[in-house]
Amino acid sequence: MKLRTKVTVALTLLITVASGSSLRAQQAAGGTLTLTIDQALEIAVNENLSVKIADEEIKRVDWLKTENWYSLLPSLSANAQYTNNILKPVFFSDFFPGGKMEIGATNSYAVNGVMQVPIFSLTLFKSIQLSELDLKSALESARNTKIELISQVKNSFYGVLMLEQSLEVLQESYKNAGQTAQNIKNMYENGLASEYDKIRSDVAVRNLLPTITQATNGLELAKMQLKVLLSLDLETPVEVAGNISDYENEIAAFQGMGPMILDNNSSLRSLDIQLEKLGKTYELIRSQRLPSVAGFANYQLQMQSEEFTFNRLWTNSMAVGLAIQIPIFNKFSISLKEKQTQVGIRQMSYQREMVENNLSLALKNSLNEMNRAKIQLESDKEAVMQAKKGYEIAKVRYSTGTGTLLELNDTEVALTRSQLNLNQTIYDFIKARNEYEKVTGNEKIDKISN
């Protein structure tokens, strides 16, 4: 693979690891903001807007649960009514002249107070249980948001480290090419090198400039993406602490990740909650077959008068009782809803099984990628050593006239490529490990946010 192609692949990989989440953080006064991975994660988990949205959803669902619990309390209402009987109601009887008699007065006043309290309603209790599951689902959704965010921040942070190291490799290659070109120019002026070699070495230096410019722009873009992820001002100078090569020993010591357990996976836990909600929904529908009992109390204060006045005698009345509602025939709607819910439960069970299989495959793939990177790391380190040795030999051979410029250029490109491959392998391992931790759901969110 050509050097420029290799750098392009590295840039593309880095650009795809960041996503558009944001948070608010302040720049350190008077200088560049330097972040460690722990600091970046702490800021993200505490301040990211996606996390804040998820936290607000938890509050909303919690209030909804409280509202459902309050439905068990008595309800009290009152109303007042004035009636002007333009034509008074009549009472018919053969004992009255004309067979009827007007009753009531022209003006009628009434004040009513009604209190109702649920005594037995299984549907109401099932609704409360469903709202508790809604809160549980919101909590898991917030947890999933944080796990996704942590994975994105890690990939972006380590991606910046990888690109910084790769840029240093390219700059060193440019420096070596410049020294070679200057040496050949001096040899040409002394008649020890051909004009062809002088031109080729000059062109080699110039060919590296676009690659370095592309890598520099890619690094700046990667930092901006990290700042967007952390919701920093894009004008804030940011540096990431560390070096991608610092993780070589960690990769070399890698011995596996233990058993592949998906108990903490957020997707599966969310599906389990959805299954539980469907089960409660089925119970809620079945509860509609049962009667409900409610108590009531009714107080009425009233007065009537032929004139619009309030100084006549007011009378009052009060009644208490029980109201029982018994469903008898509902056009089979409950049975059909039960069948629909049972189908939904089966669909959700199949979906959970499918997701679990895909997650197991993802875990296996992450482990394979980590093992591959570990093996590849030793090969890449050896390749870098051999490439350095070959480059030094080629420089001596060319300076003594026994080697060619093509040979020297080839060894220099091989050295640069081997160093880029080494950086890429380290980043591949870190990214695979991040994916494994995300899938297993073993991120220590509480420790990060404290």
NUMARKOL-294470 format. One record per residue (C-alpha): residue number from 1; residue in one letter; x, y, z. Coordinates in Angstrom, 3 decimals. Each point is the difference from the previous one (the first is absolute). Example, Ala and Ser with C-alpha at 12.3 -4.5 7.8 and 13.67 -1.06 7.14 Angstrom:
2
(1 "a" (12.300 -4.500 7.800))
(2 "s" (1.370 3.440 -0.660))
END
This chain:
450
(1 "m" (0.000 0.000 0.000))
(2 "k" (1.355 3.431 -0.920))
(3 "l" (0.903 2.424 2.772))
(4 "r" (-2.658 2.525 -0.979))
(5 "t" (-2.668 -2.710 -0.173))
(6 "k" (0.994 -1.227 3.427))
(7 "v" (-0.339 3.458 1.495))
(8 "t" (-3.366 0.496 -1.713))
(9 "v" (-1.298 -3.237 1.549))
(10 "a" (1.206 1.126 3.413))
(11 "l" (-1.697 3.371 -0.378))
(12 "t" (-3.270 -1.539 -1.157))
(13 "l" (0.006 -2.420 2.915))
(14 "l" (0.536 2.774 2.488))
(15 "i" (-2.666 2.246 -1.499))
(16 "t" (-2.673 -2.705 0.367))
(17 "v" (0.582 -0.690 3.709))
(18 "a" (-1.395 3.284 1.326))
(19 "s" (-3.713 0.913 0.078))
(20 "g" (-2.023 3.106 0.644))
(21 "s" (-0.663 0.158 3.719))
(22 "s" (0.773 3.185 2.015))
(23 "l" (0.631 1.383 3.528))
(24 "r" (1.075 3.255 1.648))
(25 "a" (3.476 0.302 1.477))
(26 "q" (2.215 2.978 0.701))
(27 "q" (3.449 0.587 -1.397))
(28 "a" (2.861 0.143 2.483))
(29 "a" (0.808 3.664 0.509))
(30 "g" (2.645 1.402 -2.294))
(31 "g" (1.211 -3.108 -1.852))
(32 "t" (-0.535 -3.293 -1.773))
(33 "l" (-2.430 -2.441 1.569))
(34 "t" (1.814 -3.304 0.494))
(35 "l" (-2.243 -3.001 0.613))
(36 "t" (0.732 -3.486 1.241))
(37 "i" (-2.362 -2.789 -0.943))
(38 "d" (-1.455 -0.025 3.536))
(39 "q" (-0.658 3.736 -0.090))
(40 "a" (-1.647 -0.215 -3.420))
(41 "l" (-2.267 -2.829 1.149))
(42 "e" (-0.946 1.791 3.216))
(43 "i" (-0.978 3.153 -1.893))
(44 "a" (-1.976 -1.997 -2.545))
(45 "v" (-1.976 -2.071 2.501))
(46 "n" (-0.830 2.983 2.187))
(47 "e" (-0.698 2.682 -2.602))
(48 "n" (-0.919 -1.563 -3.329))
(49 "l" (-3.368 1.232 -1.268))
(50 "s" (-1.129 -3.479 -1.036))
(51 "v" (0.571 -1.122 3.578))
(52 "k" (-1.911 3.010 1.294))
(53 "i" (-2.913 -0.805 -2.298))
(54 "a" (-0.035 -3.573 1.313))
(55 "d" (0.085 1.267 3.598))
(56 "e" (-2.925 2.321 -0.683))
(57 "e" (-1.926 -2.940 -1.440))
(58 "i" (0.571 -1.849 3.276))
(59 "k" (-1.487 2.949 1.894))
(60 "r" (-2.994 0.142 -2.352))
(61 "v" (-0.752 -3.713 0.375))
(62 "d" (0.466 0.243 3.772))
(63 "w" (-2.634 2.736 0.136))
(64 "l" (-2.267 -2.187 -2.146))
(65 "k" (0.383 -2.848 2.490))
(66 "t" (-0.841 2.374 2.862))
(67 "e" (-3.061 1.189 -1.920))
(68 "n" (-1.237 -3.580 -0.343))
(69 "w" (0.486 -0.608 3.710))
(70 "y" (-2.001 3.148 0.767))
(71 "s" (-2.914 -1.507 -1.906))
(72 "l" (-0.577 -2.192 3.092))
(73 "l" (-0.836 3.081 2.056))
(74 "p" (-3.583 1.292 0.323))
(75 "s" (-1.100 2.610 -2.508))
(76 "l" (-2.103 2.960 1.133))
(77 "s" (-1.928 2.376 -2.237))
(78 "a" (-2.615 2.703 0.459))
(79 "n" (-2.317 1.930 -2.273))
(80 "a" (-2.593 2.736 0.301))
(81 "q" (-3.052 0.386 -2.250))
(82 "y" (-2.620 2.693 -0.547))
(83 "t" (-3.166 -0.824 -1.968))
(84 "n" (-2.694 2.384 -1.216))
(85 "n" (-3.150 -2.017 -0.601))
(86 "i" (-1.618 2.037 -2.786))
(87 "l" (-2.631 -2.725 -0.277))
(88 "k" (-0.217 -1.864 3.280))
(89 "p" (-0.181 -3.778 0.050))
(90 "v" (-3.486 -1.443 0.620))
(91 "f" (-1.442 -2.905 1.916))
(92 "f" (-3.030 -1.782 -1.513))
(93 "s" (-2.870 -1.289 2.142))
(94 "d" (-3.816 -0.166 -0.208))
(95 "f" (-0.176 1.586 3.454))
(96 "f" (1.267 3.362 -1.341))
(97 "p" (-2.086 2.488 -1.960))
(98 "g" (0.757 -0.537 -3.631))
(99 "g" (1.741 -3.280 0.837))
(100 "k" (3.409 1.572 0.687))
(101 "m" (1.869 2.188 2.421))
(102 "e" (3.178 2.037 -0.383))
(103 "i" (2.764 -0.890 2.419))
(104 "g" (3.124 1.815 1.058))
(105 "a" (0.831 3.690 -0.163))
(106 "t" (1.217 2.330 -2.723))
(107 "n" (3.531 0.189 1.401))
(108 "s" (1.843 -3.072 1.183))
(109 "y" (3.441 -0.145 1.627))
(110 "a" (2.057 -3.125 0.728))
(111 "v" (3.508 -0.695 1.323))
(112 "n" (1.324 -3.579 -0.299))
(113 "g" (3.057 -1.682 1.450))
(114 "v" (1.072 -3.468 -1.193))
(115 "m" (2.731 -2.254 1.347))
(116 "q" (1.051 -3.270 -1.660))
(117 "v" (2.540 -2.559 1.164))
(118 "p" (1.084 -3.199 -1.772))
(119 "i" (-0.402 -3.059 2.217))
(120 "f" (0.813 -2.830 -2.375))
(121 "s" (1.324 0.455 -3.535))
(122 "l" (2.524 -2.541 -1.228))
(123 "t" (0.394 1.996 -3.211))
(124 "l" (1.218 2.976 2.020))
(125 "f" (2.586 -2.056 1.862))
(126 "k" (1.290 -1.522 -3.244))
(127 "s" (0.378 3.490 -1.455))
(128 "i" (2.120 0.965 2.995))
(129 "q" (2.209 -3.056 -0.532))
(130 "l" (0.409 0.964 -3.663))
(131 "s" (1.112 3.510 0.953))
(132 "e" (2.625 -1.499 2.309))
(133 "l" (1.311 -2.013 -2.945))
(134 "d" (0.054 3.189 -2.073))
(135 "l" (2.322 1.505 2.597))
(136 "k" (2.162 -3.109 -0.078))
(137 "s" (0.165 0.254 -3.798))
(138 "a" (0.962 3.692 0.172))
(139 "l" (2.801 -0.810 2.441))
(140 "e" (1.355 -2.670 -2.313))
(141 "s" (-0.265 2.323 -2.979))
(142 "a" (2.057 2.604 1.877))
(143 "r" (2.563 -2.650 0.838))
(144 "n" (0.190 -1.042 -3.653))
(145 "t" (0.501 3.636 -1.041))
(146 "k" (2.956 0.289 2.356))
(147 "i" (1.545 -3.278 -1.169))
(148 "e" (-0.263 1.084 -3.640))
(149 "l" (1.475 3.385 0.868))
(150 "i" (2.928 -1.536 1.869))
(151 "s" (0.812 -2.216 -2.974))
(152 "q" (-0.136 2.961 -2.400))
(153 "v" (2.228 2.161 2.188))
(154 "k" (2.554 -2.785 0.394))
(155 "n" (0.157 -0.714 -3.715))
(156 "s" (0.306 3.692 -0.802))
(157 "f" (2.627 0.673 2.693))
(158 "y" (2.230 -2.919 -0.969))
(159 "g" (-0.577 0.783 -3.659))
(160 "v" (1.499 3.446 0.546))
(161 "l" (3.009 -1.614 1.713))
(162 "m" (0.430 -2.368 -2.938))
(163 "l" (-0.151 2.782 -2.557))
(164 "e" (2.415 2.174 1.962))
(165 "q" (2.521 -2.836 0.042))
(166 "s" (-0.568 -0.668 -3.688))
(167 "l" (0.597 3.678 -0.788))
(168 "e" (3.292 -0.153 1.905))
(169 "v" (0.989 -3.006 -2.125))
(170 "l" (-0.767 1.919 -3.188))
(171 "q" (1.896 3.052 1.195))
(172 "e" (3.006 -2.164 0.815))
(173 "s" (-0.251 -1.564 -3.447))
(174 "y" (-0.126 3.482 -1.516))
(175 "k" (3.059 1.005 2.011))
(176 "n" (1.917 -3.088 -1.162))
(177 "a" (-1.024 0.592 -3.595))
(178 "g" (1.132 3.619 0.261))
(179 "q" (3.395 -1.022 1.388))
(180 "t" (0.378 -2.570 -2.751))
(181 "a" (-0.912 2.560 -2.653))
(182 "q" (2.534 2.480 1.418))
(183 "n" (2.733 -2.641 0.097))
(184 "i" (-0.691 -0.997 -3.603))
(185 "k" (0.015 3.654 -1.032))
(186 "n" (3.440 0.437 1.590))
(187 "m" (1.212 -3.193 -1.700))
(188 "y" (-1.387 1.202 -3.329))
(189 "e" (1.809 3.314 0.336))
(190 "n" (3.213 -1.932 0.649))
(191 "g" (-0.646 -2.331 -2.929))
(192 "l" (-0.733 -3.027 2.206))
(193 "a" (-3.710 -0.374 -0.850))
(194 "s" (-2.020 0.212 -3.172))
(195 "e" (-2.478 2.721 -0.804))
(196 "y" (-2.672 -2.697 -0.193))
(197 "d" (0.595 -0.943 3.639))
(198 "k" (-0.080 3.652 0.996))
(199 "i" (-3.354 0.489 -1.747))
(200 "r" (-1.463 -3.226 1.426))
(201 "s" (0.981 0.903 3.567))
(202 "d" (-1.428 3.490 -0.419))
(203 "v" (-3.281 -1.410 -1.313))
(204 "a" (-0.153 -2.502 2.880))
(205 "v" (0.158 2.840 2.518))
(206 "r" (-2.690 1.995 -1.788))
(207 "n" (-2.259 -3.057 -0.259))
(208 "l" (-0.026 -0.315 3.779))
(209 "l" (-1.288 3.532 0.564))
(210 "p" (-3.640 -0.667 -1.078))
(211 "t" (-0.057 -3.119 2.190))
(212 "i" (1.227 1.953 3.022))
(213 "t" (-2.498 2.773 -0.709))
(214 "q" (-2.802 -2.553 -0.243))
(215 "a" (1.078 -1.622 3.268))
(216 "t" (0.227 3.393 1.720))
(217 "n" (-3.469 0.969 -1.165))
(218 "g" (-1.288 -3.410 1.035))
(219 "l" (1.443 0.457 3.481))
(220 "e" (-1.624 3.411 0.352))
(221 "l" (-3.307 -1.420 -1.183))
(222 "a" (0.318 -2.876 2.482))
(223 "k" (0.614 2.434 2.845))
(224 "m" (-2.999 2.067 -1.046))
(225 "q" (-2.133 -3.126 -0.022))
(226 "l" (1.214 -0.824 3.492))
(227 "k" (-0.865 3.553 1.080))
(228 "v" (-3.463 -0.373 -1.506))
(229 "l" (-0.387 -3.284 1.848))
(230 "l" (0.991 1.775 3.223))
(231 "s" (-1.916 3.161 -1.019))
(232 "l" (3.035 2.229 0.328))
(233 "d" (0.254 3.193 -1.990))
(234 "l" (1.591 -0.820 -3.342))
(235 "e" (2.473 2.839 0.507))
(236 "t" (1.245 -1.515 3.257))
(237 "p" (3.533 -1.401 -0.419))
(238 "v" (-0.060 -3.629 1.149))
(239 "e" (2.725 -2.579 0.454))
(240 "v" (-0.395 -3.610 1.037))
(241 "a" (2.436 -1.426 2.520))
(242 "g" (1.909 -3.203 -0.712))
(243 "n" (1.480 -1.874 -2.910))
(244 "i" (-1.478 -2.843 -2.005))
(245 "s" (3.218 -1.984 0.398))
(246 "d" (-0.469 0.028 3.797))
(247 "y" (-2.515 -2.833 -0.434))
(248 "e" (2.417 -2.476 -1.596))
(249 "n" (0.745 -1.701 3.326))
(250 "e" (-3.701 -0.263 0.826))
(251 "i" (-0.661 -1.711 -3.318))
(252 "a" (2.964 -2.338 0.427))
(253 "a" (-1.322 -1.037 3.434))
(254 "f" (-3.515 -0.661 -1.324))
(255 "q" (-1.167 -3.514 0.935))
(256 "g" (-3.685 0.170 -0.881))
(257 "m" (-3.116 1.619 1.487))
(258 "g" (-1.468 -2.905 1.975))
(259 "p" (-3.428 -1.570 -0.651))
(260 "m" (-2.309 1.743 -2.449))
(261 "i" (-2.886 1.004 2.271))
(262 "l" (-2.753 2.249 -1.322))
(263 "d" (-1.950 0.479 3.235))
(264 "n" (0.907 3.700 0.128))
(265 "n" (-0.583 0.733 -3.661))
(266 "s" (-2.322 2.971 -0.180))
(267 "s" (-1.836 -1.125 -3.150))
(268 "l" (-0.903 -3.361 1.543))
(269 "r" (-0.990 1.595 3.292))
(270 "s" (-2.238 2.434 -1.869))
(271 "l" (-1.635 -2.886 -1.866))
(272 "d" (-0.538 -1.851 3.285))
(273 "i" (-1.757 3.077 1.372))
(274 "q" (-2.127 0.214 -3.158))
(275 "l" (-0.971 -3.654 0.428))
(276 "e" (-0.940 0.675 3.607))
(277 "k" (-2.076 2.993 -1.107))
(278 "l" (-1.823 -2.114 -2.575))
(279 "g" (-0.730 -2.546 2.713))
(280 "k" (-1.457 2.721 2.226))
(281 "t" (-1.960 1.367 -2.949))
(282 "y" (-1.522 -3.455 -0.494))
(283 "e" (-0.965 -0.075 3.680))
(284 "l" (-1.441 3.504 -0.324))
(285 "i" (-2.213 -1.095 -2.898))
(286 "r" (-1.172 -3.088 1.889))
(287 "s" (-0.812 2.132 3.035))
(288 "q" (-2.620 1.815 -2.079))
(289 "r" (-2.166 -3.149 0.292))
(290 "l" (-0.341 0.536 3.751))
(291 "p" (-2.413 2.381 1.717))
(292 "s" (1.201 3.191 1.664))
(293 "v" (-1.309 1.509 3.211))
(294 "a" (0.063 3.664 0.967))
(295 "g" (-1.453 1.916 2.928))
(296 "f" (-1.706 3.354 -0.306))
(297 "a" (-1.464 2.760 2.152))
(298 "n" (-2.337 2.717 -1.289))
(299 "y" (-0.982 3.159 1.889))
(300 "q" (-2.531 2.517 -1.396))
(301 "l" (-1.050 3.426 1.207))
(302 "q" (-2.980 1.600 -1.814))
(303 "m" (-2.545 2.803 0.111))
(304 "q" (-2.886 1.206 -2.200))
(305 "s" (-1.705 3.374 -0.253))
(306 "e" (-2.467 1.800 -2.226))
(307 "e" (2.244 3.030 0.130))
(308 "f" (3.707 0.298 -0.626))
(309 "t" (1.076 -0.051 3.643))
(310 "f" (2.174 -2.074 2.308))
(311 "n" (-1.733 0.682 3.342))
(312 "r" (-2.420 -2.926 -0.066))
(313 "l" (0.454 -3.241 1.878))
(314 "w" (2.807 -2.250 -1.292))
(315 "t" (-0.389 -3.745 0.319))
(316 "n" (2.650 -2.658 -0.182))
(317 "s" (0.240 -3.708 -0.682))
(318 "m" (2.770 -2.576 0.080))
(319 "a" (0.438 -3.538 -1.291))
(320 "v" (2.773 -2.621 0.076))
(321 "g" (0.230 -3.292 -1.823))
(322 "l" (1.911 -2.505 -2.101))
(323 "a" (0.124 -0.219 -3.772))
(324 "i" (0.799 -3.359 -1.601))
(325 "q" (0.795 -0.225 -3.686))
(326 "i" (-0.274 -3.486 -1.482))
(327 "p" (1.040 -0.611 -3.625))
(328 "i" (-2.459 -2.376 -1.673))
(329 "f" (0.528 0.211 -3.755))
(330 "n" (2.669 2.065 -1.752))
(331 "k" (-0.229 -1.292 -3.570))
(332 "f" (2.960 -2.385 0.576))
(333 "s" (2.424 2.939 0.018))
(334 "i" (1.813 -1.246 3.135))
(335 "s" (0.553 -3.473 -1.486))
(336 "l" (1.384 1.471 -3.205))
(337 "k" (2.298 2.360 1.906))
(338 "e" (1.269 -2.954 2.033))
(339 "k" (0.841 -1.906 -3.159))
(340 "q" (1.802 3.027 -1.480))
(341 "t" (2.063 0.394 3.164))
(342 "q" (0.922 -3.686 0.031))
(343 "v" (1.257 0.327 -3.580))
(344 "g" (2.024 3.035 1.053))
(345 "i" (1.552 -1.980 2.854))
(346 "r" (1.054 -2.778 -2.368))
(347 "q" (1.419 2.529 -2.467))
(348 "m" (1.999 1.688 2.759))
(349 "s" (1.342 -3.363 1.174))
(350 "y" (1.192 -0.845 -3.518))
(351 "q" (1.538 3.454 -0.316))
(352 "r" (1.866 -0.407 3.279))
(353 "e" (1.392 -3.349 -1.129))
(354 "m" (1.126 1.534 -3.290))
(355 "v" (1.660 2.976 1.749))
(356 "e" (1.748 -2.315 2.444))
(357 "n" (1.419 -2.060 -2.876))
(358 "n" (1.237 3.129 -1.773))
(359 "l" (1.570 1.327 3.193))
(360 "s" (1.762 -3.311 0.610))
(361 "l" (1.368 0.218 -3.519))
(362 "a" (1.141 3.588 0.626))
(363 "l" (1.772 -1.067 3.195))
(364 "k" (1.736 -2.847 -1.787))
(365 "n" (1.048 2.333 -2.790))
(366 "s" (1.414 2.509 2.508))
(367 "l" (2.000 -2.730 1.727))
(368 "n" (1.310 -1.245 -3.336))
(369 "e" (0.997 3.534 -0.955))
(370 "m" (1.852 0.488 3.291))
(371 "n" (1.825 -3.302 -0.422))
(372 "r" (0.853 0.890 -3.587))
(373 "a" (1.309 3.398 1.063))
(374 "k" (2.137 -1.579 2.708))
(375 "i" (1.587 -2.375 -2.516))
(376 "q" (0.298 2.745 -2.582))
(377 "l" (1.677 2.292 2.542))
(378 "e" (3.045 -2.247 0.340))
(379 "s" (0.269 -0.272 -3.770))
(380 "d" (-0.335 3.783 -0.427))
(381 "k" (2.635 0.725 2.650))
(382 "e" (2.404 -2.386 -1.696))
(383 "a" (-0.826 1.581 -3.366))
(384 "v" (0.837 3.459 1.371))
(385 "m" (3.345 -1.232 1.316))
(386 "q" (0.858 -1.672 -3.304))
(387 "a" (-1.164 3.032 -1.991))
(388 "k" (2.212 2.327 2.057))
(389 "k" (2.950 -2.297 -0.494))
(390 "g" (-0.684 -0.270 -3.733))
(391 "y" (-0.276 3.769 -0.325))
(392 "e" (3.334 0.560 1.733))
(393 "i" (1.652 -2.611 -2.220))
(394 "a" (-1.507 1.580 -3.137))
(395 "k" (1.304 3.435 1.017))
(396 "v" (3.528 -1.367 0.405))
(397 "r" (-0.183 -1.949 -3.255))
(398 "y" (-1.165 3.048 -1.930))
(399 "s" (2.631 2.297 1.533))
(400 "t" (2.721 -2.498 -0.976))
(401 "g" (-1.354 -0.409 -3.517))
(402 "t" (-1.013 -3.652 0.369))
(403 "g" (-3.732 0.696 0.363))
(404 "t" (-2.602 1.820 -2.047))
(405 "l" (-2.371 2.819 0.813))
(406 "l" (-2.932 -2.304 -0.722))
(407 "e" (1.266 -2.370 2.655))
(408 "l" (0.362 2.867 2.485))
(409 "n" (-3.499 1.318 -0.744))
(410 "d" (-1.510 -3.457 0.313))
(411 "t" (1.539 -0.556 3.439))
(412 "e" (-1.161 3.428 1.158))
(413 "v" (-3.585 -0.683 -1.145))
(414 "a" (0.142 -3.451 1.635))
(415 "l" (1.109 1.574 3.292))
(416 "t" (-2.823 2.546 -0.074))
(417 "r" (-2.580 -2.622 -0.920))
(418 "s" (1.138 -2.381 2.763))
(419 "q" (-0.239 2.763 2.617))
(420 "l" (-3.476 0.969 -1.200))
(421 "n" (-1.034 -3.660 0.086))
(422 "l" (1.213 -0.257 3.592))
(423 "n" (-2.070 3.011 1.076))
(424 "q" (-3.036 -1.338 -1.830))
(425 "t" (0.319 -3.417 1.670))
(426 "i" (0.090 1.564 3.463))
(427 "y" (-3.075 2.076 -0.798))
(428 "d" (-1.819 -3.051 -1.413))
(429 "f" (0.570 -1.833 3.288))
(430 "i" (-1.263 2.921 2.083))
(431 "k" (-3.072 0.417 -2.194))
(432 "a" (-0.794 -3.720 0.192))
(433 "r" (0.360 0.098 3.776))
(434 "n" (-2.334 2.992 0.184))
(435 "e" (-2.559 -1.883 -2.080))
(436 "y" (0.277 -3.035 2.278))
(437 "e" (-0.568 2.141 3.107))
(438 "k" (-2.961 1.727 -1.645))
(439 "v" (-1.672 -3.261 -1.005))
(440 "t" (0.507 -1.610 3.409))
(441 "g" (-1.237 3.171 1.700))
(442 "n" (2.807 -0.096 2.546))
(443 "e" (0.865 3.692 -0.124))
(444 "k" (0.436 1.454 3.502))
(445 "i" (-2.392 2.898 -0.533))
(446 "d" (-0.400 0.867 3.689))
(447 "k" (3.749 0.266 0.513))
(448 "i" (0.351 2.223 -3.052))
(449 "s" (-2.800 2.355 1.034))
(450 "n" (1.136 0.408 3.593))
END
